[in-house]
């Protein structure tokens, strides 16, 4: 079973995570992913050998949890194989934590009288 590379990002926001995945060739919020409760963002990427890597980003206090795994059959290429082969099987999951970039504080620039 192939090992999934962990996602390592500097502190960022949801837009930064989305930009990272777009630049790496992922589809953002794909149709076949389905609704994930509490997920802020879903993504997937077809692999050349017919498998598919997909996952979700969940928001929490001060950080995002990014979880991803690989399906043996890509539902876009082989929907029946995906239903029969991947349904109910356990997959190796990779989980990463990305800190949320803090907002810059503005100094109070009132004129001194």
C-alpha positions as CSV (number, residue, x, y, z in Angstrom):
1,X,0.0,0.0,0.0
2,X,1.4,3.4,-1.0
3,X,2.3,5.9,1.6
4,X,0.5,9.3,1.4
5,X,2.6,12.4,1.6
6,X,1.7,14.7,4.5
7,X,0.7,18.2,3.6
8,X,3.0,20.8,5.1
9,X,1.9,24.4,4.8
10,X,2.9,27.6,6.7
11,X,0.2,29.3,8.7
12,X,-2.5,30.4,6.2
13,X,-6.2,30.8,5.7
14,X,-8.8,28.7,3.8
15,X,-8.1,30.7,0.6
16,X,-4.4,29.8,0.9
17,X,-5.2,26.1,1.3
18,X,-7.4,26.2,-1.7
19,X,-4.7,27.9,-3.8
20,X,-2.2,25.3,-2.7
21,X,-4.4,22.4,-3.9
22,X,-5.3,24.2,-7.2
23,X,-1.6,24.7,-8.0
24,X,-0.9,21.0,-7.3
25,X,-3.6,19.9,-9.8
26,X,-6.4,19.0,-7.4
27,X,-10.1,19.5,-8.2
28,X,-11.8,21.7,-5.6
29,X,-15.3,20.6,-4.3
30,X,-15.8,17.8,-6.9
31,X,-19.3,16.7,-7.7
32,X,-18.7,13.0,-6.9
33,X,-17.2,13.8,-3.5
34,X,-20.6,14.3,-1.9
35,X,-21.5,16.4,1.1
36,X,-19.1,16.1,4.0
37,X,-20.5,17.5,7.3
38,X,-18.4,20.3,8.8
39,X,-16.0,20.2,5.9
40,X,-14.9,23.7,4.7
41,X,-13.3,22.3,1.5
42,X,-13.1,19.0,-0.3
43,X,-10.6,18.1,-3.0
44,X,-9.6,15.2,-5.2
45,X,-6.9,14.3,-7.7
46,X,-6.8,11.4,-10.2
47,X,-3.6,9.4,-10.2
48,X,-2.0,8.0,-13.3
49,X,-2.5,4.4,-12.2
50,X,-6.3,4.6,-12.0
51,X,-6.5,5.4,-8.3
52,X,-7.8,8.7,-6.8
53,X,-6.5,10.7,-3.9
54,X,-9.2,12.7,-2.1
55,X,-9.8,14.4,1.1
56,X,-11.3,17.3,3.1
57,X,-10.3,20.3,5.2
58,X,-12.0,20.9,8.5
59,X,-11.8,24.1,10.5
60,X,-11.2,24.2,14.3
61,X,-10.0,26.7,16.8
62,X,-6.9,28.3,15.3
63,X,-6.2,25.5,12.8
64,X,-7.4,23.4,9.9
65,X,-7.3,19.6,9.9
66,X,-6.6,18.2,6.4
67,X,-7.5,14.5,6.0
68,X,-6.9,12.6,2.8
69,X,-6.8,9.0,1.5
70,X,-6.4,7.0,-1.7
71,X,-9.2,5.0,-3.3
72,X,-8.2,2.0,-5.4
73,X,-10.7,2.9,-8.2
74,X,-11.4,6.4,-9.5
75,X,-15.2,6.9,-9.7
76,X,-14.8,9.2,-12.7
77,X,-13.0,6.4,-14.7
78,X,-14.5,3.3,-13.1
79,X,-17.7,4.0,-11.1
80,X,-18.8,0.4,-10.7
81,X,-15.3,-0.7,-9.6
82,X,-15.4,2.1,-7.1
83,X,-18.7,1.1,-5.6
84,X,-17.8,-2.6,-5.5
85,X,-14.2,-2.4,-4.6
86,X,-13.9,0.6,-2.3
87,X,-17.1,0.6,-0.4
88,X,-16.6,-0.6,3.1
89,X,-12.8,-1.2,2.8
90,X,-10.4,0.5,5.1
91,X,-7.9,2.9,3.6
92,X,-4.7,4.4,4.9
93,X,-5.4,8.0,5.9
94,X,-3.1,10.9,6.2
95,X,-3.9,13.7,8.5
96,X,-2.2,17.1,8.7
97,X,-2.7,20.3,10.7
98,X,-2.3,23.8,9.3
99,X,-2.4,26.7,11.6
100,X,-4.6,29.7,10.7
101,X,-2.7,32.8,10.1
102,X,-3.5,35.4,12.7
103,X,-5.0,38.8,11.7
104,X,-2.6,41.7,11.7
105,X,-3.3,44.1,14.5
106,X,-3.6,47.7,13.5
107,X,-2.2,50.3,15.8
108,X,-4.6,53.1,16.8
109,X,-3.4,56.1,14.7
110,X,-5.4,58.8,16.4
111,X,-3.8,62.2,16.3
112,X,-2.4,63.4,19.6
113,X,-3.7,66.8,20.6
